[in-house]
């Protein structure tokens, strides 16, 4: 199944993909059309540059961080259709929420040390166009319950579950026709609604 570069998937391939992914036959067929569209030169794989052209990622201010995290997590040089299904499957409601939390934490783990310290949070805020250090302090005071000076994975998990909108924003339906690309707002993910009201 590795380097699919035909314009149509056969029944055996679709059945294999159904068994190894979270998608239905119809969803696989639609995603394959999207994959082929992104594969401009019909080479049977995508590059990380190609991923940046996916509307759900392209319009996101964190698109570079997202693609860097994808590159680290999946460790693919060339992204085949099977790899593509693994990737978009992360944002599917049938995939465990823990995988999405880990993915989001990896995006923001800029120092690669498992700690979202004040300077890392500051960088994240600046990407969003926010330079108010009081907001960073509020995030740390709210979720760094042991006063370590940073958020670890457990703190971040508590943060993630603090507002249902975070999970809602992490669920992306890549199988829908996109007339006008919609922006996935990571600003909403960073600040749960109740925290915004306090600010």
N, CA and C of each residue as an Amber inpcrd file, in Angstrom:
protein
   597
   0.8330000  -1.2060000   0.0000000   0.0000000   0.0000000   0.0000000
   0.8650000   1.2530000   0.0000000   2.1760000   1.0950000   0.2230000
   3.0850000   2.2170000   0.4230000   2.9740000   3.3510000  -0.5570000
   3.3800000   3.1740000  -1.8190000   3.4040000   4.2600000  -2.7790000
   2.2470000   4.1660000  -3.7510000   1.0710000   4.5090000  -3.2930000
  -0.0920000   4.5250000  -4.1670000   0.0270000   5.7310000  -5.0690000
   0.0400000   5.5130000  -6.3830000   0.0760000   6.6680000  -7.2730000
  -0.9050000   6.5250000  -8.4260000  -1.8680000   5.5910000  -8.3170000
  -2.9370000   5.5060000  -9.2980000  -4.0480000   6.4540000  -8.8670000
  -4.9540000   6.7440000  -9.8000000  -6.0090000   7.7050000  -9.4830000
  -7.1830000   7.0530000  -8.7570000  -7.2030000   5.7270000  -8.6920000
  -8.3030000   5.0120000  -8.0550000  -7.7510000   3.9340000  -7.1320000
  -8.3560000   3.7770000  -5.9710000  -7.9920000   2.6970000  -5.0560000
  -8.8350000   1.4720000  -5.3840000  -8.2170000   0.2990000  -5.3480000
  -8.9760000  -0.9220000  -5.5840000  -9.6630000  -1.3580000  -4.2820000
 -10.6070000  -2.2820000  -4.3910000 -11.3860000  -2.7180000  -3.2230000
 -10.4940000  -3.2920000  -2.1280000  -9.4660000  -4.0650000  -2.5360000
  -8.5680000  -4.6690000  -1.5450000  -7.8060000  -3.6050000  -0.7660000
  -7.3730000  -2.5570000  -1.4620000  -6.6500000  -1.4720000  -0.7970000
  -7.5610000  -0.7210000   0.1760000  -8.7800000  -0.4690000  -0.2560000
  -9.7300000   0.2360000   0.6140000 -10.0240000  -0.5960000   1.8580000
 -10.2050000  -1.8870000   1.6860000 -10.4870000  -2.7650000   2.8210000
  -9.3220000  -2.7740000   3.7980000  -8.1070000  -2.8220000   3.2470000
  -6.9040000  -2.7940000   4.0970000  -6.8210000  -1.4920000   4.8810000
  -7.1290000  -0.3840000   4.2170000  -7.0770000   0.9270000   4.8700000
  -8.1780000   1.0750000   5.9200000  -9.3400000   0.5210000   5.6660000
 -10.4220000   0.5420000   6.6650000  -9.9940000  -0.1850000   7.9340000
  -9.2660000  -1.2770000   7.7600000  -8.8320000  -2.0790000   8.9130000
  -7.6910000  -1.4360000   9.6900000  -6.9560000  -0.5290000   9.0470000
  -5.7760000   0.0450000   9.7020000  -5.9510000   1.5250000  10.0470000
  -7.1510000   2.0670000   9.8360000  -7.3830000   3.4820000  10.1290000
  -8.7430000   3.6430000  10.8080000  -9.1040000   4.8870000  11.0930000
 -10.3870000   5.1700000  11.7510000 -11.4570000   5.5740000  10.7420000
 -11.1540000   5.4460000   9.4480000 -12.0400000   5.9790000   8.4250000
 -12.9020000   4.9210000   7.7530000 -14.0560000   5.3720000   7.2730000
 -14.9620000   4.5140000   6.5150000 -14.5100000   4.4800000   5.0540000
 -15.1350000   3.6120000   4.2930000 -14.8050000   3.5110000   2.8650000
 -15.0180000   4.8380000   2.1490000 -16.1540000   5.4790000   2.4010000
 -16.4430000   6.7560000   1.7480000 -15.4020000   7.8200000   2.1310000
 -15.0600000   7.8680000   3.4060000 -14.0730000   8.8550000   3.8700000
 -12.7070000   8.5950000   3.2390000 -12.3230000   7.3330000   3.1440000
 -11.0310000   6.9820000   2.5310000 -10.9930000   7.4290000   1.0770000
 -12.0740000   7.2120000   0.3610000 -12.1220000   7.6150000  -1.0490000
 -12.0020000   9.1250000  -1.1900000 -12.6940000   9.8570000  -0.3250000
 -12.6110000  11.3150000  -0.3880000 -11.2010000  11.7980000  -0.0130000
 -10.6430000  11.2250000   1.0310000  -9.2970000  11.6270000   1.4510000
  -8.2600000  11.2740000   0.3920000  -8.4870000  10.2000000  -0.3190000
  -7.5580000   9.8470000  -1.4030000  -7.6130000  10.8800000  -2.5220000
  -8.8170000  11.3890000  -2.7980000  -8.9400000  12.4650000  -3.7890000
  -8.1570000  13.7000000  -3.3380000  -8.2650000  14.0240000  -2.0540000
  -7.5270000  15.1770000  -1.5300000  -6.0280000  14.9360000  -1.6150000
  -5.6130000  13.7210000  -1.2690000  -4.1980000  13.3570000  -1.3270000
  -3.6730000  13.5210000  -2.7580000  -4.4230000  13.0160000  -3.7290000
  -4.0020000  13.1150000  -5.1320000  -3.9470000  14.5650000  -5.5960000
  -4.8680000  15.3820000  -5.0990000  -4.8530000  16.7990000  -5.4450000
  -3.5940000  17.4800000  -4.9090000  -3.2120000  17.1320000  -3.6890000
  -2.0060000  17.7110000  -3.0820000  -0.7350000  17.1850000  -3.7450000
  -0.7940000  15.9640000  -4.2610000   0.3470000  15.3330000  -4.9420000
   0.3910000  15.8400000  -6.3830000   0.8330000  17.0830000  -6.5450000
   0.7650000  17.7810000  -7.8300000   1.4830000  17.0610000  -8.9710000
   2.5690000  16.3600000  -8.6400000   3.3640000  15.7120000  -9.6910000
   3.1110000  14.2070000  -9.7800000   2.0790000  13.7350000  -9.0870000
   1.6760000  12.3200000  -9.1310000   2.8420000  11.3700000  -8.8420000
   3.5840000  11.6800000  -7.7830000   4.7230000  10.8320000  -7.4120000
   4.3430000   9.7850000  -6.3680000   3.1230000   9.8800000  -5.8240000
   2.6610000   8.8830000  -4.8590000   2.9540000   9.2250000  -3.4130000
   3.4720000  10.4290000  -3.1640000   3.7330000  10.8500000  -1.7890000
   3.6980000  12.3700000  -1.6960000   3.6110000  12.8620000  -0.4620000
   3.6300000  14.2950000  -0.1990000   4.8820000  14.6450000   0.5750000
   5.2790000  15.8970000   0.4870000   6.3720000  16.4120000   1.3150000
   5.7610000  17.2730000   2.4260000   6.5940000  17.7030000   3.3620000
   6.0830000  18.5630000   4.4280000   5.6760000  19.9290000   3.8790000
   6.2900000  20.3240000   2.7710000   5.8800000  21.5610000   2.1060000
   4.4580000  21.4240000   1.5710000   4.1440000  20.2440000   1.0410000
   2.7850000  19.9970000   0.5510000   1.7580000  20.1040000   1.6750000
   2.1350000  19.6190000   2.8610000   1.2070000  19.6720000   4.0000000
   0.8170000  21.1050000   4.3290000   1.7530000  22.0270000   4.1140000
   1.4760000  23.4320000   4.4170000   0.4020000  24.0230000   3.5230000
   0.0910000  23.3260000   2.4110000  -0.9370000  23.8350000   1.5090000
  -2.3290000  23.3040000   1.8460000  -2.4260000  22.4180000   2.8470000
  -3.7370000  21.9470000   3.2930000  -4.4320000  23.1120000   3.9860000
  -5.6120000  23.5010000   3.5160000  -6.2650000  24.7100000   4.0620000
  -6.3830000  24.7050000   5.5780000  -6.6720000  23.5360000   6.1720000
  -6.8410000  23.4650000   7.6200000  -5.5520000  23.8130000   8.3630000
  -4.4050000  23.6300000   7.7070000  -3.1140000  23.9690000   8.3010000
  -2.5880000  25.3090000   7.7950000  -2.7860000  25.5690000   6.5050000
  -2.1850000  26.7350000   5.8580000  -2.5640000  28.0450000   6.5240000
  -3.8170000  28.1620000   6.9670000  -4.2930000  29.4270000   7.5280000
  -4.0570000  29.5280000   9.0270000  -3.4480000  28.5180000   9.5950000
  -3.2240000  28.5140000  11.0340000  -1.9010000  29.2040000  11.3600000
  -1.8720000  30.1110000  12.3300000  -0.6080000  30.7900000  12.6630000
   0.4670000  29.8220000  13.1620000   0.0640000  28.6380000  13.5890000
   1.0120000  27.6430000  14.0890000   1.3930000  26.6160000  13.0180000
   1.1540000  26.9490000  11.7400000   1.3610000  25.9350000  10.7000000
   2.7830000  25.3810000  10.6750000   3.7820000  26.2170000  10.8880000
   5.1590000  25.7140000  10.8860000   5.4080000  24.7950000  12.0710000
   4.8830000  25.1800000  13.2310000   5.0400000  24.3330000  14.4120000
   4.2980000  23.0100000  14.2270000   3.1290000  23.0690000  13.6120000
   2.3520000  21.8540000  13.3650000   3.1360000  20.9050000  12.4660000
   3.6710000  21.4390000  11.3670000   4.4130000  20.5860000  10.4270000
   5.7120000  20.0710000  11.0510000   6.3590000  20.8880000  11.8650000
   7.5690000  20.4170000  12.5690000   7.2260000  19.2740000  13.5180000
   6.0910000  19.4100000  14.2250000   5.6700000  18.3560000  15.1470000
   5.3160000  17.0850000  14.3830000   4.6460000  17.2440000  13.2460000
   4.3050000  16.0810000  12.4140000   5.5750000  15.3710000  11.9730000
   6.5780000  16.1500000  11.5620000   7.8380000  15.5650000  11.1030000
   8.5310000  14.7880000  12.2170000   8.5050000  15.3270000  13.4380000
   9.1300000  14.6360000  14.5700000   8.3690000  13.3740000  14.9470000
   7.0440000  13.4990000  15.0160000   6.2170000  12.3960000  15.5090000
   6.1730000  11.2430000  14.5180000   5.9470000  11.5690000  13.2560000
   5.7680000  10.5120000  12.2660000   7.0710000  10.0490000  11.6410000
   8.0720000  10.9090000  11.6160000   9.3980000  10.5370000  11.1290000
   9.3550000   9.9580000   9.7130000   8.5800000  10.5820000   8.8380000
   8.5090000  10.1500000   7.4440000   9.2800000  11.1370000   6.5810000
  10.0660000  10.6420000   5.6590000  10.7210000  11.5040000   4.6910000
   9.6970000  11.9020000   3.6240000   9.0010000  10.8910000   3.1270000
   7.9280000  11.1070000   2.1610000   6.6290000  10.5800000   2.7630000
   5.5700000  11.3570000   2.6400000   4.2930000  11.0210000   3.2680000
   3.4140000  10.3020000   2.2600000   3.3020000   8.9820000   2.3970000
   2.4350000   8.2020000   1.5230000   0.9770000   8.3810000   1.9520000
   0.0660000   7.8060000   1.1810000  -1.3460000   7.9340000   1.5490000
  -1.6260000   7.2770000   2.8960000  -0.9760000   6.1740000   3.1760000
  -1.1460000   5.5130000   4.4730000  -0.7050000   6.4390000   5.6120000
   0.4320000   7.1140000   5.4280000   0.9110000   8.0800000   6.4140000
  -0.0560000   9.2580000   6.5370000  -0.5900000   9.6820000   5.3980000
  -1.5400000  10.7910000   5.3720000  -2.7780000  10.4550000   6.2060000
  -3.2620000   9.2140000   6.0870000  -4.4100000   8.7900000   6.8900000
  -4.0680000   8.7900000   8.3760000  -2.8530000   8.3570000   8.7180000
  -2.4190000   8.4000000  10.1240000  -2.4790000   9.8280000  10.6540000
  -1.9890000  10.7500000   9.8330000  -1.9320000  12.1610000  10.2380000
  -3.3210000  12.7500000  10.4420000  -4.1590000  12.6840000   9.4230000
  -5.4750000  13.3130000   9.5530000  -6.3490000  12.5520000  10.5550000
  -6.0270000  11.2850000  10.7740000  -6.7450000  10.5050000  11.7710000
  -6.5610000  11.0280000  13.1880000  -5.4450000  11.7140000  13.4290000
  -5.2080000  12.3120000  14.7500000  -6.3320000  13.2480000  15.1590000
  -6.9150000  13.9270000  14.1870000  -7.9170000  14.9520000  14.4610000
  -9.3420000  14.4100000  14.3500000  -9.4580000  13.0860000  14.2360000
 -10.7570000  12.4410000  14.1050000 -11.2990000  12.0630000  15.4830000
 -12.6030000  12.2120000  15.6650000 -13.2130000  11.9480000  16.9710000
 -13.0920000  10.4890000  17.3960000 -12.8390000   9.5910000  16.4280000
 -12.6990000   8.1740000  16.7760000 -11.3030000   7.8430000  17.3160000
 -10.3800000   8.7720000  17.1900000  -9.0350000   8.6010000  17.7440000
  -9.0430000   9.0720000  19.1960000  -8.2780000   8.4120000  20.0500000
  -8.2950000   8.7440000  21.4750000  -7.8430000  10.1830000  21.7170000
  -8.4900000  10.8280000  22.6750000  -8.1730000  12.2160000  23.0060000
  -6.7330000  12.3440000  23.4850000  -6.2020000  11.3050000  24.1170000
  -4.8280000  11.3540000  24.6190000  -3.8280000  11.6130000  23.4910000
  -4.0960000  11.0690000  22.3210000  -3.1900000  11.2870000  21.1870000
  -3.2050000  12.7370000  20.7440000  -4.3700000  13.3720000  20.8030000
  -4.4400000  14.7830000  20.4340000  -3.7580000  15.6620000  21.4730000
  -3.9050000  15.3020000  22.7500000  -3.2320000  16.0700000  23.8050000
  -1.7240000  15.9810000  23.6210000  -1.2270000  14.7830000  23.3760000
   0.2160000  14.5920000  23.1800000   0.7050000  15.3700000  21.9690000
  -0.0640000  15.3510000  20.9000000   0.3200000  16.0720000  19.6900000
   0.3940000  17.5750000  19.9530000  -0.6340000  18.1180000  20.6210000
  -0.6480000  19.5520000  20.9030000   0.4880000  19.9400000  21.8350000
   0.7540000  19.1050000  22.8320000   1.8590000  19.3790000  23.7440000
   3.1880000  19.3780000  22.9800000   3.3520000  18.4290000  22.0620000
   4.5800000  18.3740000  21.2640000   4.7460000  19.6060000  20.3850000
   3.6480000  20.1540000  19.8980000   3.7190000  21.3850000  19.1030000
   4.3100000  22.5210000  19.9270000   3.8400000  22.6330000  21.1740000
   4.2560000  23.7460000  22.0170000   5.5310000  23.4820000  22.8100000
   6.0270000  22.2730000  22.7790000   7.2350000  21.9090000  23.5160000
   8.4730000  22.3770000  22.7430000   8.6290000  23.6760000  22.6360000
   9.6380000  24.2810000  21.7570000  11.0690000  23.9470000  22.1580000
  11.3360000  23.8030000  23.4500000  12.6970000  23.5010000  23.9140000
  12.9940000  22.0070000  23.9290000  11.9970000  21.1960000  23.5950000
  12.1550000  19.7340000  23.5540000  12.5590000  19.1620000  24.9080000
  12.1150000  19.7780000  25.9880000  12.4760000  19.2970000  27.3260000
  11.2500000  18.8960000  28.1480000  10.0780000  18.8880000  27.5050000
   8.8690000  18.4970000  28.2140000   8.3410000  19.5450000  29.1700000
   8.8020000  20.7890000  29.0140000   8.3880000  21.8700000  29.9100000
   7.9420000  23.0880000  29.1110000   6.7410000  23.5510000  29.4160000
   6.2760000  24.7970000  28.8140000   6.5270000  25.9040000  29.8310000
   7.7520000  26.4300000  29.7910000   8.1610000  27.4600000  30.7500000
   7.6670000  28.8330000  30.2840000   7.9560000  29.8330000  31.0740000
   7.4710000  31.1810000  30.7760000   7.9670000  31.6720000  29.4170000
   9.2420000  31.4080000  29.0900000   9.7800000  31.8860000  27.8060000
   9.1260000  31.1610000  26.6280000   8.8310000  29.8780000  26.7910000
   8.1440000  29.1260000  25.7310000   6.7310000  29.6590000  25.5490000
   6.0290000  29.8570000  26.6680000   4.6800000  30.4120000  26.5840000
   4.7040000  31.8010000  25.9430000   5.7340000  32.5620000  26.2500000
   5.8640000  33.8910000  25.6530000   6.0000000  33.7940000  24.1370000
   6.8220000  32.8490000  23.6680000   6.9790000  32.6390000  22.2150000
   5.6530000  32.2450000  21.5650000   4.9210000  31.3570000  22.2490000
   3.6260000  30.9060000  21.7310000   2.6570000  32.0770000  21.6490000
   2.6360000  32.8810000  22.7050000   1.7400000  34.0340000  22.7320000
   2.0860000  35.0140000  21.6110000   3.3870000  35.2000000  21.3600000
   3.8100000  36.1540000  20.3350000   3.3830000  35.6970000  18.9460000
   3.4070000  34.3910000  18.7180000   2.9310000  33.8620000  17.4390000
   1.4670000  34.2490000  17.2400000   0.7270000  34.3010000  18.3470000
  -0.6850000  34.6690000  18.2890000  -0.8810000  36.1790000  18.2830000
   0.2160000  36.9380000  18.3330000   0.1070000  38.3920000  18.3290000
  -0.1830000  38.9890000  19.6870000   0.1150000  38.2280000  20.7480000
  -0.1450000  38.6930000  22.1090000   1.1800000  38.8260000  22.8610000
   1.4150000  39.9900000  23.4530000   2.6730000  40.2090000  24.1730000
   2.4450000  40.6140000  25.6350000   1.2940000  40.2660000  26.1550000
   0.9370000  40.6320000  27.5270000   1.4350000  39.5650000  28.4960000
   2.4880000  39.8760000  29.2350000   3.0790000  38.8980000  30.1520000
   2.1550000  38.5670000  31.3110000   1.2050000  39.4360000  31.6080000
   0.2420000  39.1480000  32.6800000  -0.5910000  37.9130000  32.3250000
  -0.8850000  37.7570000  31.0580000  -1.6600000  36.6020000  30.6190000
  -0.8590000  35.3150000  30.8000000   0.4330000  35.3900000  30.5100000
   1.2990000  34.2260000  30.6960000   1.3350000  33.8470000  32.1720000
   1.4670000  34.8570000  33.0230000   1.4800000  34.6140000  34.4600000
   0.1960000  33.9550000  34.9400000  -0.9200000  34.3790000  34.3620000
  -2.2120000  33.8080000  34.7460000  -2.3000000  32.3300000  34.3690000
  -1.8070000  31.9870000  33.1850000  -1.8010000  30.5880000  32.7540000
  -0.9580000  29.7500000  33.7120000   0.2150000  30.2460000  34.0610000
   1.0930000  29.4930000  34.9690000   0.4690000  29.3620000  36.3600000
  -0.0930000  30.4430000  36.8630000  -0.7100000  30.3830000  38.2000000
  -1.8880000  29.4190000  38.2350000  -2.6230000  29.3500000  37.1360000
  -3.8300000  28.5230000  37.0880000  -3.5080000  27.0410000  36.9620000
  -2.5010000  26.6910000  36.1640000  -2.2710000  25.2700000  35.8440000
  -0.9870000  24.6800000  36.4190000  -0.0340000  25.5190000  36.7860000
   1.1900000  25.0180000  37.4250000   0.9240000  24.9070000  38.9280000
   0.1830000  23.8850000  39.3090000  -0.2890000  23.7740000  40.6980000
   0.8340000  23.5280000  41.6970000   1.9590000  22.9730000  41.2480000
   3.0710000  22.7010000  42.1570000   4.1080000  23.8210000  42.1500000
   3.7940000  24.9070000  41.4590000   4.6520000  26.1050000  41.4240000
   6.0720000  25.7700000  40.9500000   6.1710000  25.0070000  39.8800000
   7.4770000  24.6140000  39.3240000   8.0550000  25.7100000  38.4310000
   7.1820000  26.5680000  37.9300000   7.6260000  27.6030000  36.9990000
   7.4140000  27.2030000  35.5470000   6.7350000  26.0770000  35.3190000
   6.4680000  25.6190000  33.9540000   5.2920000  24.6410000  33.9940000
   4.7220000  24.3760000  32.8140000   3.6820000  23.3670000  32.6930000
   4.3040000  22.0880000  32.1590000   4.1170000  20.9770000  32.8670000
   4.5520000  19.6910000  32.3300000   3.3610000  19.0410000  31.6300000
   3.5480000  17.8140000  31.1700000   2.4940000  17.1640000  30.4000000
   1.2210000  16.9700000  31.2230000   1.3880000  16.6390000  32.4920000
   0.2190000  16.4510000  33.3610000  -0.5420000  17.7650000  33.5380000
   0.1900000  18.8640000  33.7660000  -0.4490000  20.1790000  33.8800000
  -1.2020000  20.5090000  32.5890000  -0.5430000  20.2260000  31.4820000
  -1.1310000  20.5520000  30.1840000  -2.3830000  19.7090000  29.9320000
  -2.3550000  18.4520000  30.3840000  -3.5300000  17.5890000  30.2480000
  -4.7020000  18.1580000  31.0450000  -4.4390000  18.6300000  32.2600000
  -5.4890000  19.2630000  33.0670000  -6.0300000  20.5100000  32.3710000
  -5.1070000  21.2590000  31.8010000  -5.4870000  22.4470000  31.0410000
  -6.3910000  22.0700000  29.8670000  -6.0100000  21.0150000  29.1470000
  -6.7640000  20.5780000  27.9670000  -8.2010000  20.2210000  28.3450000
  -8.3590000  19.5060000  29.4440000  -9.6870000  19.0600000  29.8570000
 -10.4800000  20.1490000  30.5750000  -9.8650000  21.3170000  30.7970000
 -10.5460000  22.3680000  31.5610000 -11.6770000  23.0330000  30.7790000
 -11.6650000  22.8690000  29.4640000 -12.6810000  23.5090000  28.6390000
 -12.9990000  22.6150000  27.4480000 -14.2470000  22.1970000  27.2640000
 -14.6180000  21.3210000  26.1390000 -14.2960000  21.9170000  24.7770000
 -14.1820000  23.2490000  24.7030000 -13.8880000  23.8870000  23.4170000
 -12.4970000  23.5370000  22.8970000 -11.5970000  23.1820000  23.7960000
 -10.2520000  22.8120000  23.3510000 -10.3310000  21.5600000  22.4900000
 -10.9930000  20.5330000  23.0090000 -11.1550000  19.3030000  22.2390000
 -11.9700000  19.5600000  20.9730000 -12.9950000  20.3740000  21.0840000
 -13.8300000  20.7030000  19.9230000 -12.9870000  21.3140000  18.8090000
 -12.0570000  22.2000000  19.1630000 -11.2130000  22.8550000  18.1700000
 -10.1350000  21.9290000  17.5990000  -9.8440000  20.8600000  18.3190000
  -8.8480000  19.8970000  17.8260000  -9.4570000  18.8490000  16.9050000
 -10.7740000  18.8020000  16.8430000 -11.4430000  17.8590000  15.9540000
 -11.6660000  18.5340000  14.6060000 -11.0260000  18.0120000  13.5820000
 -11.1160000  18.5840000  12.2460000 -11.6200000  17.5020000  11.2990000
 -12.6810000  17.8100000  10.5750000 -13.2120000  16.8510000   9.6080000
 -12.5900000  17.1160000   8.2450000 -11.5600000  16.3470000   7.9210000
 -10.8720000  16.5090000   6.6480000 -11.6580000  15.9140000   5.4850000
 -12.7690000  15.2490000   5.7850000 -13.5400000  14.6100000   4.7160000
 -14.6490000  15.5040000   4.1870000 -14.7870000  16.7030000   4.7360000
 -15.8090000  17.6270000   4.2590000 -15.2860000  18.4430000   3.0950000
 -16.1720000  18.7360000   2.1600000 -15.8080000  19.6460000   1.0800000
 -15.5970000  21.0310000   1.6720000 -14.5430000  21.6720000   1.2530000
 -14.2100000  22.9810000   1.8010000 -14.4200000  24.0380000   0.7300000
 -15.4870000  24.8180000   0.8670000 -15.7380000  25.8810000  -0.0930000
 -14.8430000  27.0710000   0.2240000 -14.8020000  27.4380000   1.4980000
 -13.8980000  28.4850000   1.9580000 -13.1620000  27.9250000   3.1580000
 -11.8210000  27.8600000   3.0900000 -11.0550000  27.2820000   4.1990000
 -11.4050000  27.9500000   5.5180000 -11.6370000  27.1260000   6.5410000
 -11.9280000  27.6580000   7.8630000 -10.6930000  27.5520000   8.7350000
 -10.4600000  28.5730000   9.4900000  -9.2580000  28.6480000  10.3150000
  -9.4710000  27.9310000  11.6380000  -8.5710000  27.0070000  11.9620000
  -8.6040000  26.3560000  13.2670000  -7.9120000  27.3050000  14.2380000
  -8.6430000  27.8060000  15.2170000  -8.1250000  28.8730000  16.0660000
  -7.4300000  28.3000000  17.2850000  -6.1070000  28.2310000  17.2000000
  -5.3520000  27.7360000  18.3430000  -5.3630000  28.7470000  19.4790000
  -5.7440000  29.9820000  19.1670000  -5.8890000  30.9600000  20.2470000
  -6.9870000  30.5000000  21.2020000  -8.0460000  29.8950000  20.6450000
  -9.1100000  29.3650000  21.4870000  -8.6130000  28.1820000  22.3050000
  -7.6800000  27.4340000  21.7430000  -7.1430000  26.2750000  22.4510000
  -6.2710000  26.7320000  23.6170000  -5.4670000  27.7530000  23.3890000
  -4.5680000  28.2300000  24.4310000  -5.3420000  28.7980000  25.6090000
  -6.4180000  29.5180000  25.3290000  -7.1720000  30.1550000  26.3980000
  -8.5890000  29.6150000  26.4520000  -8.8990000  28.7430000  27.4060000
 -10.2930000  28.3250000  27.5870000 -11.1680000  29.5370000  27.8590000
 -12.4410000  29.4010000  27.5500000 -13.3670000  30.5350000  27.6690000
 -13.3530000  31.1860000  29.0460000 -13.3330000  30.3660000  30.0930000
 -13.4110000  30.9560000  31.4280000 -12.1680000  31.7640000  31.7400000
 -11.0250000  31.3920000  31.1390000  -9.7880000  32.1060000  31.3930000
  -9.7920000  33.4460000  30.6690000 -10.3620000  33.4640000  29.4640000
 -10.4500000  34.7110000  28.7030000 -11.2730000  35.7460000  29.4740000
 -12.3530000  35.2780000  30.0930000 -13.2110000  36.2020000  30.8390000
 -12.4620000  36.8470000  31.9910000 -11.5490000  36.0730000  32.6140000
 -10.7760000  36.6140000  33.7360000  -9.7860000  37.6640000  33.2790000
  -9.3550000  37.5690000  31.9970000  -8.3410000  38.4840000  31.4980000
  -8.9740000  39.8260000  31.1620000
